[in-house]
Amino acid sequence: MKEKIQSKILEIRNITESTYILKMERNGFDFKAGQYLVLNVPGERKAREYSIYSSELDDFIELLIKEVNPGELSHELKYLKVGTKVQIGGPFGYFILKDEVVNKKQPVIFVATGTGISPFHSIIQSNLELDYQMIHGVRYKYEAYEKEHYKSNRYQLCSSAENGIGFKGRVTDFLKTEQVNRKALYYLCGNSAMVDDVTDFLEGNGLPADNIKTEIFF
Ligand SMILES: Cc1cc2nc3c(=O)[nH]c(=O)nc-3n(C[C@H](O)[C@H](O)[C@H](O)COP(=O)(O)OP(=O)(O)OC[C@H]3O[C@@H](n4cnc5c(N)ncnc54)[C@H](O)[C@@H]3O)c2cc1C
């Protein structure tokens, strides 16, 4: 059921210079991992969508937010004081796991750029036995947000601007180094250019469109 509730900010934790985790009261807000909410500061008109980063099992809600420049709400939220009330509406979206994946009958491959990893973090933390592969595209390796939360043999970092840990290049380049798994479900989340490129690549290599689910942030 959709709802609109008030929630107090509990903590704002910087994880890089421009990316932070906003933790707030859950107050019974019901959602499925992979869904998003709409957040606004009461009294102000601007509202933005944010995928939920925390698990279905947590008694708080966390969001993983990148401060974009120039941007409005992502900057303002970063400097809110603990105890400030925000309004959250939702949950929204269908970017959730199919039963076939939860029951481990179908493998799942998550592909994200930047904070597009947020819904996958929620899904993975909510389904601890999941058979997944996480492919995360960033510019610099310090943007491998909380990578210790993923099993190291299931997490592949792709950094487009830096050599070192992981694959040097974009997620699409990494995918081209592997066979497309035609039995798997691919979930893609992040910017539209990545989602379009990866969709074209997968479909061009014989993956049925039904095996691809997408969520675009911008
Ligand atoms: C379904 C959905 C889920 C989303 N979940 C998240 C999330 O979990 N975390 C998150 O950080 N953002 C998320 N976003 C993006 C978010 O809603 C805002 O667009 C973002 O925070 C910028 O808002 P703003 O008011 O600061 O800037 P705006 O004034 O709205 O936008 C400024 C510019 O920044 C671009 N932009 C938006 N997001 C990014 C980004 N991450 N990186 C680079 N440029 C961007 C916009 O296209 C625009 O050109 C999501 C968007 C959608 C549609």
The ligand as an ORCA input file, in Angstrom:
! r2SCAN-3c Opt
* xyz 0 1
  C      13.666      5.660     -9.664
  C      14.837      6.558     -9.262
  C      15.658      6.194     -8.206
  C      16.742      6.992     -7.852
  N      17.564      6.588     -6.831
  C      18.662      7.317     -6.534
  C      19.576      6.848     -5.514
  O      19.391      5.795     -4.900
  N      20.662      7.630     -5.260
  C      20.908      8.813     -5.926
  O      21.927      9.475     -5.636
  N      20.061      9.264     -6.880
  C      18.941      8.561     -7.179
  N      18.073      9.028     -8.149
  C      18.282     10.383     -8.693
  C      17.566     11.423     -7.768
  O      16.161     11.271     -7.871
  C      17.887     12.883     -8.126
  O      17.714     13.064     -9.509
  C      19.313     13.286     -7.743
  O      19.522     13.167     -6.327
  C      19.579     14.740     -8.155
  O      18.631     15.577     -7.530
  P      18.950     17.123     -7.297
  O      17.689     17.798     -6.855
  O      20.135     17.322     -6.428
  O      19.401     17.635     -8.719
  P      18.498     18.018     -9.952
  O      18.425     19.501     -9.998
  O      17.222     17.259     -9.948
  O      19.396     17.428    -11.134
  C      20.634     17.961    -11.520
  C      21.261     17.134    -12.626
  O      21.871     15.949    -12.096
  C      21.578     14.800    -12.893
  N      21.696     13.617    -11.989
  C      20.720     13.045    -11.228
  N      21.219     12.021    -10.501
  C      22.548     11.946    -10.803
  C      23.588     11.100    -10.360
  N      23.398     10.102     -9.460
  N      24.824     11.322    -10.865
  C      25.060     12.306    -11.756
  N      24.087     13.146    -12.229
  C      22.848     12.961    -11.759
  C      20.190     15.113    -13.399
  O      19.911     14.388    -14.576
  C      20.290     16.618    -13.699
  O      20.860     16.848    -14.955
  C      16.991      8.222     -8.540
  C      16.141      8.601     -9.598
  C      15.087      7.785     -9.967
  C      14.205      8.204    -11.121
*
